[in-house]
């Protein structure tokens, strides 16, 4: 495969990865808009919360999206307690400031289970999103599980948290990623987001590329003595772009903690996680195929072609393992619940093993005979 083919493949993978992450962020916003436009009596009562408040992750993301759009009515639906419209609008603005400026949070920090995190030592109806620090004080951002009028369980920001957000918002300082731009850039919005967030993205991506590329070249120089030549090219030239994407994603994961908004931090870490999994998984696949090819060449040289079938089988099995593990990790990072899937695969695997017992026995028996050169 030519280097240009690798670039095209990597571009397709990047597009697919971004599409996966964008899809994971879409439901809460789309559901929020759908509920805002729906009229009572238009449809049967939903079985799930249309605002996506069924999980702590959906509550935080849904609130941030509604607040960024300036839809205080929808954003107030994520708050607990009966409040006046004016007080709800104030709390929405203050809570948005606290989440953006005082809370360092990533996608992995938010539970994507309807039951929340059951291992945090809190009551089953409470979930801790994080702790906002300001000056010498701190405020725990808590969610409480309750039910709507339709008896649907939802997570909302607790009343205890809301009582402290106004004081916290008044003491939090503007992050440097926002302070470096004029104040008017925070009022100008494009696609519901402040202008400075887009400027940070336009400046940050080229800067990360400029830093990641020298790192990549340095790693390639260190590995050059170990470069294993095969076919028409070299191993390092084939994984060069994968290594660049891996280093770029790791740097983005680190820089994401300094993003000016909480939603920006969650989005960047989600994209970086997907790219890290894709790049690392593909590197493992390339290394596995290289080792199998070198082993096959060695078997030809020493006159043991009978063992090539076993090498190719193990190569195929390892590639399937890397692919399956990468797919599961990507789905998990996007918030898809895999417990039922894993359980189903376990039961299906047992059924397949019993059904194909003789076939599997013959297969591994043949591998043993060929490997041991009994004939």
Rosetta blueprint (number, residue, H / E / L):
1 X L
2 X L
3 X H
4 X H
5 X H
6 X H
7 X H
8 X H
9 X H
10 X H
11 X H
12 X H
13 X H
14 X H
15 X H
16 X H
17 X H
18 X H
19 X H
20 X H
21 X H
22 X H
23 X H
24 X H
25 X H
26 X H
27 X H
28 X H
29 X H
30 X H
31 X H
32 X H
33 X H
34 X H
35 X H
36 X H
37 X H
38 X L
39 X L
40 X L
41 X L
42 X L
43 X L
44 X L
45 X L
46 X L
47 X L
48 X L
49 X L
50 X L
51 X L
52 X L
53 X L
54 X L
55 X L
56 X H
57 X H
58 X H
59 X H
60 X H
61 X H
62 X H
63 X H
64 X H
65 X H
66 X H
67 X H
68 X H
69 X L
70 X L
71 X L
72 X H
73 X H
74 X H
75 X H
76 X H
77 X L
78 X L
79 X E
80 X L
81 X L
82 X L
83 X L
84 X L
85 X H
86 X H
87 X H
88 X H
89 X H
90 X H
91 X H
92 X H
93 X H
94 X H
95 X H
96 X H
97 X H
98 X H
99 X H
100 X H
101 X H
102 X H
103 X L
104 X L
105 X L
106 X L
107 X H
108 X H
109 X H
110 X L
111 X L
112 X L
113 X L
114 X L
115 X L
116 X L
117 X L
118 X L
119 X L
120 X L
121 X L
122 X L
123 X L
124 X L
125 X L
126 X E
127 X E
128 X E
129 X E
130 X E
131 X E
132 X E
133 X E
134 X E
135 X L
136 X L
137 X E
138 X E
139 X E
140 X E
141 X E
142 X E
143 X E
144 X E
145 X E
146 X E
147 X E
148 X L
149 X L
150 X L
151 X L
152 X L
153 X E
154 X E
155 X E
156 X E
157 X E
158 X L
159 X H
160 X H
161 X H
162 X H
163 X H
164 X H
165 X H
166 X H
167 X H
168 X H
169 X H
170 X H
171 X H
172 X L
173 X L
174 X L
175 X L
176 X H
177 X H
178 X H
179 X H
180 X L
181 X L
182 X L
183 X L
184 X H
185 X H
186 X H
187 X H
188 X L
189 X E
190 X E
191 X L
192 X L
193 X E
194 X E
195 X H
196 X H
197 X H
198 X H
199 X H
200 X H
201 X H
202 X H
203 X H
204 X H
205 X H
206 X H
207 X H
208 X H
209 X H
210 X H
211 X H
212 X H
213 X H
214 X H
215 X H
216 X H
217 X H
218 X H
219 X H
220 X H
221 X H
222 X H
223 X H
224 X H
225 X H
226 X H
227 X L
228 X L
229 X E
230 X E
231 X L
232 X L
233 X E
234 X E
235 X H
236 X H
237 X H
238 X H
239 X H
240 X H
241 X H
242 X H
243 X H
244 X H
245 X H
246 X H
247 X H
248 X H
249 X H
250 X H
251 X H
252 X H
253 X H
254 X H
255 X H
256 X H
257 X H
258 X H
259 X L
260 X L
261 X L
262 X H
263 X H
264 X H
265 X H
266 X H
267 X H
268 X H
269 X H
270 X H
271 X H
272 X H
273 X H
274 X H
275 X H
276 X H
277 X H
278 X H
279 X H
280 X H
281 X H
282 X H
283 X H
284 X H
285 X H
286 X H
287 X H
288 X H
289 X H
290 X H
291 X H
292 X H
293 X H
294 X H
295 X H
296 X H
297 X H
298 X H
299 X H
300 X H
301 X H
302 X L
303 X L
304 X L
305 X H
306 X H
307 X H
308 X H
309 X H
310 X H
311 X H
312 X H
313 X H
314 X H
315 X H
316 X H
317 X H
318 X H
319 X H
320 X H
321 X H
322 X H
323 X H
324 X H
325 X H
326 X H
327 X H
328 X H
329 X H
330 X H
331 X H
332 X H
333 X H
334 X L
335 X L
336 X L
337 X L
338 X L
339 X H
340 X H
341 X H
342 X H
343 X H
344 X H
345 X H
346 X H
347 X H
348 X H
349 X H
350 X H
351 X H
352 X H
353 X H
354 X H
355 X H
356 X L
357 X H
358 X H
359 X H
360 X H
361 X H
362 X H
363 X H
364 X H
365 X H
366 X H
367 X H
368 X H
369 X H
370 X H
371 X H
372 X H
373 X L
374 X L
375 X L
